[in-house]
């Protein structure tokens, strides 16, 4: 084997190792360095949401107290207070839901594992829900008791659907992260296969490498199957009655897919070491 070819193969192996590690094990530190500004924005939005939740709890307690007082005494003064607190509680509920959606939108918009088209589609859907809630909030302050009741019913129904929507989004993001890792590993596999063929053409015994690469590819194939099954579960979520069960089942498939990817990464390390050993033991030839 020529010195130039040997140097090239060693360089290739180093590049493959870096790519393989990056596909599954992107360090938290590097992510923080790259996305700190985005993470800071998300933390700020989330902090505001949690602040709104605390105010919502206080407003809800005031509403429940006013309702209990009105039901007990049923006079005009208590009725007015009850209606006032009902409006305040409904307004705060809508504000909290909007803040929650804004936090979710921020989280999705800064997920590097999502493709641009996927991020845009999910963000657009979230913004549509935010606009719907803003429209519902309009007029609450002057709504009649009947209108308050109707708006509250619509928002409750929205919240039921929203919880399903959030679970689907989280599931899709997990699945997209697997897509990214699997794509990187498949690219690595193709490159290694080509180099094995080059070594074989030079008379190098590549039986071990071929067997290990086959094992590596099988692990990736199983990870893809697990990912697909997870996606099926997420897409099947259509009502609250089954949402939690389907979400748990899908998450289990995601975990199993990740386990196979980690196992594939360990096999990749073995392949790289073996290829380096084979190259090092290959007969030396002239540089030309």
Secondary structure, DSSP 8 states (H G I E B T S, - for coil): --HHHHHHHHHHHHHHHHHHHHHH---HHHHHHHHHHHHHHHHHHHHHHHHHHHHHHHHHHHHHHHHHHHHHH--HHHHHHHHHHHHHHHHHHHHHHHHHHHHHHHHHHT-TTS-HHHHHHHHHHHHHHHHHHHHHHTTGGG--HHHHHHHHHHHHHHHHHHHHHHHHHHHHHHHHHHHHHHHHHHHHHHHHHHHHHHHHHTT---HHHHHHHHHHHHHHHHHHHHHHHHHHHHHH--SHHHHHHHHHHHHHHHHHHHHHHHHHHHHHHHHHHHHHHHHHHS------
